[in-house]
Amino acid sequence: MASNMYIVPMKRSATVWIATVSTMLLPLFFGLFLYFFEDAGWLPSAVLLLTLAPVSVVTWLQAPQTLMIDRNALTIGRRMNPVEISLGDIVRVERVESKVVRRAIRKMGNGGMWAYTGRYYHSSVGNYQLFATELRNLILIETHDKKYVISSVDTHMYQMLRDCVETKA
């Protein structure tokens, strides 16, 4: 690891953990209820399992793990397909409130299982891509053609991103 890298782990909030556990357990309880009390047999449980397992794996693979900034890019580390944002492309960085996520329209995404990810729309921001493990410490990063909202950005990383934008101005 180069000494000029700065890495911030993305910690999951209690809300994300509750959403993850409940999303995994509720279908299990529903399947058991159907099996024992509704005499539906094993088929509903099997269908739930076959539906939930791939969704759980995909959301786990896509959940952000770390934020890493170096001389050239901000990288949102994920188990699969990390997202790299070139520092030279960033035109604006600012803090945003959690309502930008809470009151957003989810166009395609995940609302809490392992993380909040996907494509969203909010009237004050427009279309953006979300990578959050909590709904605190959110920042908006705008490039020439995309917008990102990410969480877990500490004060030092936020200032590094702001400095990057100010040096271009």
N, C-alpha and C positions, 0 to 999 in steps of 0.2 A: 504494500500500500504506500503510495506516495505521500510525502509529508504535507503537500499542498492540498490534500483532500480534507473535506469536513463532512462527517457523517452523523446523521441524527436518526436514531431508531424511532419508528412510528409505533407508539404504544396504543393498544386498543382500549377504548373506554368501556365502562361497565355496561353501557347501553349496547355496544357492539357485542359484548360477550353474552348478554341476555338474549339479544336477537339471534345470535348464532345457536346457542343451546336450545332455545325454544323452537327455532325452525327445525332443528334436528329431532327434538323429542316429541313435539306435538303430533307429527304424522305417525310416529311409533305408537303413541297412546291411542290415536284414532284407529289405527290398524288393529290393535289389540281389542279395542272396544267392538269393532265390527266383527272380529273373529269370535269373541266369546259371548257377546250379548245380542248380536243381530244375526247370528248364524250365516254370515256371509262367506265363511271359509277363508282360505289363505290367499285367494286371488287379490282382494283389495290391498292386503299388506304387501304382497309382492309388487304390485303396481306402484304403490307409494315408495317402496324401497328402490325400485328401478328408476323412478323419477327423481327421488331425492339424492341418491348417491352421485350421479353425474353433476347435478347442480352444486352439491357441496364441494366436490373436487374442483370444478371450474372456478367457483368463487374463491376457494382457498388459493388456487394457483394465481389468480388475478389480484388478490389482495396486496396492497402496498406494505412493504416491510421496512424500508429505510429511505431516507433522502440523502443523497450524496452530491456535494458540489465540489467541482475542481476548477481548473483554469478555463475550461471550455464549455462545460455543461452542468446542468442540474439533472440528476438521474433519480427517477422514482423507482427504487428497487422492488421488483416483484419476483416471485418464484418462476414466472414465465413471462417473457416479453417485457423487460424493463422499458420504461418510457424515458427518453432522453430529450431534454429541452436545451437547445443551444443557447448559451448566454448571450451570444451576439444577436439572436432573434428576439430577445425580450425587450418590449417597449414600455411596459408598465408593471409595477409590483405594488400592491396595496393590501392592507388588512381588510377583511370583510367579516361581517357578523354571521352568526350561525343561521339567521333567517334566510340567507342566500341559499342554504341547503334545505332547511326545514320547510320553507314555503315554495320550493322550486317544483317545476314539473319534471318528473322523471321520464325522459324520452326512451331510454334504454339503459338499464342499470340495476344495481344491487343496493337495496336500502338498509343494509346493516348486517348481513351474514358475512362475517370475517372483516368487513369494512364497508364503507360507502363508496361505490365506484360506478362509473358509467357516464352517460351523456345526459345533461340536465339543462333546463332553461329557467331563468329567473328574469323578471322584467327589468331589474336594475343592472344586471350583468349581461344578459343575452344568453346565447348558447355557450356552454362550457363543459369541460371534461372534469370529473370529480375523482380525487384520490384522497380519501380521508378515513382515518381510523378513530377519530373523535370529532366532535363538532365545536372544538375550541381551537384557538391559535390557527385560524384559517387565513390563507392569503390567496389573492387572485393574481395570477401571472398571465399577462397578455403578451402574445407574440404578434407578428405581422398577420398571421392567419388563424390563430387558435387562442382559446382562453382555457386556463386550468385553475381549479380551486383545489388546494392541497392543505392538509392539516399537519400538526406536529412540528411546525416551523418555529424554532426557538429564536430568540432575539438576535443572536449572532448570525445565523443563516439569513434571517430577514434583512439585516443590515448589509450582508455581503451581496444579496440580490439587488437591494436598493442602490448600492455603490456601483454595481455593474450597469444599471440603467442610467445613473447620473453621469458616469464617465463618458457615455455616448452622447449626452446632451450638450 
